[in-house]
Amino acid sequence: MKKLMRLIVRALLIACVCLGAPALAHVGSPDVFYEGDAGPYHLLITVRPPGMIPGVAQVEIRSTTAPMSAVQVVPVYLTAKDAGLPPTPDPMQPVPGDPQSFSGKVWLMASGSWEIRVQADGPQGKGELALPVPAFARRTLPMQRALGGLLFGLMLFLSFGVVAIAGAAAREGQLQPGESESAKNKRNGRIAVVVTALVVITLLALGNWWWNVAAADLATGMLYKSPPLTASLDKENGQLTLRMAENFWHERRKDSWSMRLVPDHGHVMHLFLLRTPGLEQFYHLHPELNADGSFTVSLPHISAGHYQVFADIVRESGFPETMVTEIDLPEVTGKVLTGDDSVASASAITASPASGAQVAQLPDGSRMVWERDGTQPAVGKLGWFRFRVEDSNGKPVNDLEPYMGMAGHAVFVRSDRSVFAHVHPAGSVPMAALALVQKDVKPTDMDMNHGMAHPATTPAEVSFPYGFPQPGDYRIFVQVKRSGQIETGVFDTRIAN
């Protein structure tokens, strides 16, 4: 009997633990980084969207020019057909010890595209800018340990209570006052305990199954997933075809969202191919959208190997998405690269924790230098990544030209490809979404140059604001354009906790 009771207790404990099994969270680079002008104030802005919607976004704002006396932030929902009026502005609080920095919180109540309007005021006057922020549920929040422990204890108490009551009722329910228990009564009590315990365990198991089904169903509609992407190669003509499907997360939002794709700095899709595991081959291509919704691109010369595929798109609402898939490619003879398409080759990724400048040799004999100030980038901290292009004699060049309307492009990718970020001099926001939100801001307050005339750079330099979301080994691809040719510098770094 004692062994049976121990088995029952163990089963109850296992059932209880199963009820609290955690869910996995989405991994990526969700924070938004932006650099722009609000009137006389040149601002560096970080927005950390909540992991769950509705939720609170953390906002950090720093002026690199004139000091500010007050900052307000207004979140405006863009995705719905009827966005409504802007809410009351949320005042940001000064950061102690840093008179040019403010921080605060804003509520984001629904998944989709948000416009964050920043209103700055100070001795130099007033200024305003707007930046797009995509918000979506990435994970389920765990239950607080104290509450979980309390509920676990209450469940044990109630479960054992039901078993004990059933056993006592079967054993003593028909005894007269003062009458002793017979062997039959005791046997009936033991049988009742076993039967009731089995019923309780069954109910807990069924409850656990129902809970998991309900949680999975809720997660399907609530937790964001990028559209599924498939890639196939026509070996005869070297043409790569990409097909994107819609998942339930997108299907349920069709009535209020525009799912139509819009060009982002000239292209509907930006496609990146990285050969794994060394990331030594990098391709930045721009497939064409076909009438049937598929994308096709004629590949350049590609070495055989296994490739990770990242495809960037932007919805008409300003909501950006990066779809991911993998493909094994044979050696492709391919076409000659033209237009905005580019390729880069390097050695396999290595970690370089040194804080000094790093140099990447470019195919035309020039070089790109990563200018570092002696501090190592840290997880979750906004950094300013500056790169200088020099000619073969080590002198800064003066012939950089816009590459798809910007000073350059940078791709930050973790060695295991769990983090991928396509960043511009204005930040991590897509230009199509930025144009959408800035239509409501006065032209004099807008950052119109997208990094082409950054006050802290020279004509030979390009810079990118970014913060690493997690530690690990990263590879950075920095792309600029000179005399009609796209040059790509490749840099490695290790980010510690």
Secondary structure, DSSP 8 states (H G I E B T S, - for coil): -HHHHHHHHHHHHHHHHHHT-------S---EEEEEEETTEEEEEEEE--SSSSEEEEEEEEESSS--SEEEEEEEE-SSSS-------EE-EEETTEEEEEEEEEEE-SSEEEEEEEEEEETTEEEEEEEEEEE-B-------HHHHHHHHHHHHHHHHHHHHHHHHHHHHTT--TT----HHHHHHHHHHHHHHHHHHHHHHHHHHHHHHHHHHHHHHHHB-----EEEEEETTTTEEEEEE---HHHHTTTTTS---B--BTTBS-EEEEEEETT--EEEEE--EE-TTS-EEEE-BSB-SEEEEEEEEEEBTTS-EEEEEEEEEE--B--B---TT-EEEE----------S-EEEE-TTS-EEEEE--S----BT--EEEEEEEE-TTS-B-S-EE-BTTBS-EEEEEETTSS-EEEEBTTBSS-HHHHHHHGGGS-GGGS--STTTT-TT--TTEEEEEE-BSS-EEEEEEEEEEETTEEEEEEEEEEE--
